[in-house]
Amino acid sequence: MVFKRKVYDCLKAWKETAKGRTALLLEGARRIGKSTIVEEFAKREYRSYILIDFNEASAEIKGLFDDLMDLDYIFLYLQNSYNTILYKRESVIVFDEVQQCPKARQAIKYLVKDGRYDYMETGSLISIRKNTADISIPSEEHRVEMFPMDYEEFRWAMGDTTGYSLLRTLWERRKPLGEGLNRQKMRELRLYMLVGGMPQAINAYLETNNLGEVDVVKRQIVQLYAENFRKIDPTGKLSKLFMAIPSQLSRNAMRYRPAPVVGKVKPDKMDEMLFCLENSKTINVAYHADDPNVGMSLTADYGKYKLYVGDTGLFVTMAFWDKAFTENLIYQKLLNDKLSTNLGYVYENLVAQMLRATGNKLFYYTFPKDETHFYEIDFLLSRGNKLCPIEVKSSGYKTHASLDAFCRKYSARLSHPYLLYTKDLQQDAETCLVPMYMCPLL
């Protein structure tokens, strides 16, 4: 099934404005639907297209890009190989999984200069050193980042085309939903947490209405990611860092601590592994802001960070990885909010995913409460020349000591403090209490 994706509008805007002067590079983790949406775009927006999947392309096809002296021959060979006619300024050539053929990516500079056709690329792990060491990265690439399906896209897939418009209107007017509607929306959100935003997992849910079947699909994707990391790092440490994210978050620590996971690692090696994880697009990283202010990147501590799984559906499956499969009973209890465990770390991962999907970089902040305890602000958003601190709670509990302390400490830098929780929208003094499903609207 081809799901409606917001990134389609980004592709359309690129086509209309670039007019062949750049190639579009769609970046993102594997299995989030990059190839599907690009091919759908090519079918609908061009007279013809050729899609070269470099995972399957022959040596002859890959070899075409070793020598670019005769572009006429290259285009003729591709048209015959794919039984497709290319039309000047009306056709697009798609390089799918372009990291598997670095010379094709390098050729973009000359193909764009030739100007006959448009070019689109998709790739995973393409920024990692091993895939770009021997080529010149073309400056003619327009990069677009793609994520797993966000909450609104998930609701569209469920057949709900108007529900999020209602939430947007209520948020703009700062009007509560009412107890009954809030319970319904929280249940819908928990379904998103369990299924996640991977198109394959969503398709499995729509076809079977069985969360156990969905879990099988998610486990296959997690195993694929782990295998990819082992190819990059045969020691297995990279894979271990990824798989340990749920357990690290569940400890409610102030940072990700790699030593208990992979032992002592030299700082430069640790930096390289974090670089690989971040560029794989399978995770989201929140860095500690040492001086919370506009321009948090300037004072970020890149040695102090938290890691989140890029898709919360995968996160839930990874949290129960000790089982051969996650039983439907566990899923049903999670769905009905009946599982006797603190789900704060799951909601925190969800909020990180939602904030990244709306274009926010992730930062957090800690500061001393007393000699042995710390306050923590889970996320900091920059809005204009002010800050919006966010605290995440997995229940309806309304106290927010960390937010209150932060507001006292940095009152001059403050815009709106938000507590994200499971109850209805309301105001508590200066703090806006926001139901979790409204997070993308902040």
Backbone hydrogen bonds, N-H to C=O, Kabsch-Sander energy under -0.5 kcal/mol:
donor,donor_aa,acceptor,acceptor_aa,energy
3,F,1,M,-0.8
8,Y,5,R,-1.2
9,D,6,K,-1.3
10,C,6,K,-0.7
11,L,7,V,-2.0
12,K,8,Y,-2.2
13,A,9,D,-2.3
14,W,10,C,-2.1
15,K,11,L,-2.2
16,E,12,K,-2.2
17,T,13,A,-2.0
18,A,14,W,-3.1
19,K,14,W,-0.5
19,K,15,K,-1.1
21,R,18,A,-1.8
23,A,140,E,-2.8
24,L,119,Y,-2.2
25,L,23,A,-0.5
25,L,142,H,-2.7
26,L,24,L,-0.6
26,L,121,E,-3.3
27,E,25,L,-0.8
27,E,144,V,-2.7
28,G,123,G,-1.1
32,I,29,A,-0.9
37,I,33,G,-2.2
38,V,34,K,-2.3
39,E,35,S,-2.3
40,E,36,T,-2.2
41,F,37,I,-2.3
42,A,38,V,-2.6
43,K,39,E,-2.3
44,R,40,E,-2.0
45,E,41,F,-2.6
46,Y,42,A,-1.1
47,R,90,E,-2.3
48,S,90,E,-1.0
50,I,92,V,-1.8
52,I,50,I,-0.6
52,I,94,V,-3.2
53,D,51,L,-0.7
54,F,52,I,-0.9
54,F,96,D,-2.5
56,E,53,D,-1.7
57,A,53,D,-2.0
62,K,58,S,-2.2
63,G,59,A,-2.3
64,L,60,E,-0.8
64,L,61,I,-1.0
65,F,62,K,-1.4
66,D,63,G,-1.7
67,D,64,L,-0.6
71,L,69,M,-0.5
74,I,70,D,-1.6
75,F,71,L,-2.8
76,L,72,D,-2.2
77,Y,73,Y,-2.7
78,L,74,I,-2.4
79,Q,75,F,-2.4
80,N,76,L,-2.0
81,S,77,Y,-2.6
82,Y,78,L,-2.5
83,N,79,Q,-0.5
84,T,79,Q,-1.8
89,R,116,R,-3.8
90,E,87,Y,-2.3
91,S,87,Y,-1.0
92,V,48,S,-1.4
93,I,118,D,-2.5
94,V,50,I,-3.3
95,F,93,I,-0.5
95,F,120,M,-3.2
96,D,52,I,-2.5
96,D,94,V,-0.9
98,V,95,F,-0.6
98,V,122,T,-2.6
100,Q,97,E,-2.0
101,C,98,V,-2.0
104,A,101,C,-1.4
105,R,101,C,-1.2
106,Q,102,P,-2.3
107,A,103,K,-1.7
108,I,104,A,-0.5
108,I,105,R,-1.2
109,K,106,Q,-0.9
110,Y,107,A,-0.9
111,L,107,A,-2.4
112,V,108,I,-2.8
113,K,109,K,-1.4
114,D,110,Y,-1.9
115,G,111,L,-1.4
118,D,91,S,-2.3
120,M,93,I,-2.0
121,E,24,L,-3.3
122,T,95,F,-2.3
123,G,26,L,-1.5
128,I,125,L,-1.1
131,N,128,I,-2.0
132,T,128,I,-0.6
132,T,129,R,-1.3
133,A,129,R,-1.2
135,I,132,T,-1.1
137,I,135,I,-0.6
141,E,138,P,-0.8
142,H,23,A,-3.5
143,R,141,E,-0.7
144,V,25,L,-2.7
146,M,27,E,-2.9
149,M,197,G,-2.8
154,F,150,D,-2.5
155,R,151,Y,-2.2
156,W,152,E,-2.1
157,A,153,E,-2.2
158,M,154,F,-1.6
159,G,156,W,-1.9
160,D,155,R,-2.7
161,T,159,G,-1.0
166,L,162,T,-1.6
167,L,163,G,-1.7
168,R,164,Y,-2.3
169,T,165,S,-2.1
170,L,166,L,-2.6
171,W,167,L,-2.4
172,E,168,R,-2.3
173,R,169,T,-1.8
174,R,170,L,-0.6
174,R,171,W,-0.9
175,K,170,L,-2.6
182,N,178,G,-2.4
183,R,179,E,-2.1
184,Q,180,G,-1.8
185,K,181,L,-2.6
186,M,182,N,-2.5
187,R,183,R,-2.0
188,E,184,Q,-2.2
189,L,185,K,-2.1
190,R,186,M,-2.4
191,L,187,R,-1.8
192,Y,188,E,-1.6
193,M,189,L,-2.2
194,L,190,R,-1.9
195,V,191,L,-2.8
196,G,192,Y,-2.4
201,A,198,M,-0.6
202,I,198,M,-2.3
203,N,199,P,-2.7
204,A,200,Q,-2.1
205,Y,201,A,-2.0
206,L,202,I,-2.5
207,E,203,N,-2.2
208,T,204,A,-2.1
209,N,205,Y,-2.8
214,V,210,N,-1.6
215,D,211,L,-2.1
216,V,212,G,-1.5
217,V,213,E,-1.5
218,K,214,V,-2.3
219,R,215,D,-2.5
220,Q,216,V,-1.7
221,I,217,V,-1.8
222,V,218,K,-2.6
223,Q,219,R,-2.6
224,L,220,Q,-2.0
225,Y,221,I,-2.4
226,A,222,V,-2.6
227,E,223,Q,-2.5
228,N,224,L,-2.3
229,F,225,Y,-2.3
230,R,226,A,-1.9
231,K,227,E,-1.6
232,I,228,N,-1.5
233,D,229,F,-2.9
236,G,233,D,-2.2
240,K,236,G,-2.1
241,L,237,K,-2.4
242,F,238,L,-1.8
243,M,239,S,-2.6
244,A,240,K,-1.7
245,I,242,F,-1.4
248,Q,244,A,-2.4
249,L,245,I,-2.5
250,S,246,P,-2.3
251,R,247,S,-0.7
251,R,248,Q,-0.7
252,N,249,L,-1.8
253,A,248,Q,-0.8
256,Y,305,Y,-3.5
261,V,258,P,-1.3
262,V,258,P,-2.7
263,G,259,A,-2.3
270,M,266,K,-2.5
271,D,267,P,-2.5
272,E,268,D,-1.8
273,M,269,K,-2.2
274,L,270,M,-2.4
275,F,271,D,-2.3
276,C,272,E,-2.2
277,L,273,M,-2.4
278,E,274,L,-2.8
279,N,275,F,-2.3
280,S,276,C,-1.1
281,K,278,E,-1.1
282,T,277,L,-0.7
283,I,277,L,-0.6
284,N,308,Y,-2.8
286,A,306,K,-2.5
287,Y,285,V,-0.5
287,Y,362,L,-1.9
288,H,301,D,-0.9
288,H,304,K,-2.3
289,A,364,Y,-2.9
290,D,288,H,-0.8
290,D,299,T,-2.0
298,L,295,G,-1.7
299,T,296,M,-1.0
300,A,297,S,-0.6
301,D,288,H,-3.2
302,Y,300,A,-0.9
304,K,301,D,-1.7
306,K,286,A,-2.5
308,Y,284,N,-2.6
310,G,282,T,-3.2
315,F,311,D,-1.8
316,V,312,T,-2.3
317,T,313,G,-1.6
318,M,314,L,-2.6
319,A,315,F,-2.0
320,F,316,V,-1.0
320,F,317,T,-0.6
321,W,318,M,-1.5
323,K,320,F,-1.7
327,E,325,F,-0.8
331,Y,327,E,-1.8
332,Q,328,N,-3.0
333,K,329,L,-2.2
334,L,330,I,-2.5
335,L,331,Y,-2.9
336,N,332,Q,-2.1
337,D,334,L,-1.1
338,K,333,K,-3.4
339,L,333,K,-0.8
341,T,339,L,-2.4
343,L,341,T,-0.7
346,V,343,L,-0.6
347,Y,343,L,-2.2
348,E,344,G,-2.2
349,N,345,Y,-1.7
350,L,346,V,-2.1
351,V,347,Y,-2.6
352,A,348,E,-2.2
353,Q,349,N,-2.2
354,M,350,L,-2.6
355,L,351,V,-2.7
356,R,352,A,-2.2
357,A,353,Q,-2.2
358,T,354,M,-0.9
359,G,356,R,-2.0
360,N,355,L,-2.2
362,L,285,V,-0.5
363,F,361,K,-0.5
364,Y,287,Y,-1.9
365,Y,377,I,-2.0
367,F,375,Y,-1.8
369,K,373,H,-3.0
370,D,373,H,-1.6
375,Y,367,F,-3.2
377,I,365,Y,-3.3
378,D,376,E,-0.6
378,D,390,I,-0.7
379,F,390,I,-1.7
380,L,363,F,-1.8
381,L,388,C,-2.2
383,R,381,L,-0.6
383,R,386,K,-2.7
386,K,383,R,-1.8
387,L,413,R,-2.7
388,C,381,L,-2.8
390,I,379,F,-2.6
391,E,418,Y,-2.2
393,K,420,L,-2.8
404,D,400,H,-2.5
405,A,401,A,-2.5
406,F,402,S,-2.4
407,C,403,L,-2.7
408,R,404,D,-1.9
409,K,405,A,-2.1
410,Y,406,F,-2.7
411,S,408,R,-0.6
413,R,410,Y,-1.5
414,L,411,S,-1.0
415,S,387,L,-2.9
418,Y,389,P,-2.7
419,L,432,C,-2.4
420,L,391,E,-3.0
420,L,418,Y,-0.6
421,Y,419,L,-0.6
421,Y,434,V,-2.2
422,T,395,S,-1.4
426,Q,433,L,-2.1
428,D,431,T,-3.2
431,T,428,D,-2.1
432,C,417,P,-2.5
433,L,426,Q,-2.9
433,L,431,T,-0.6
434,V,419,L,-3.1
434,V,432,C,-0.7
436,M,421,Y,-2.2
438,M,435,P,-2.4
439,C,436,M,-1.8
441,L,438,M,-2.2
442,L,439,C,-1.8
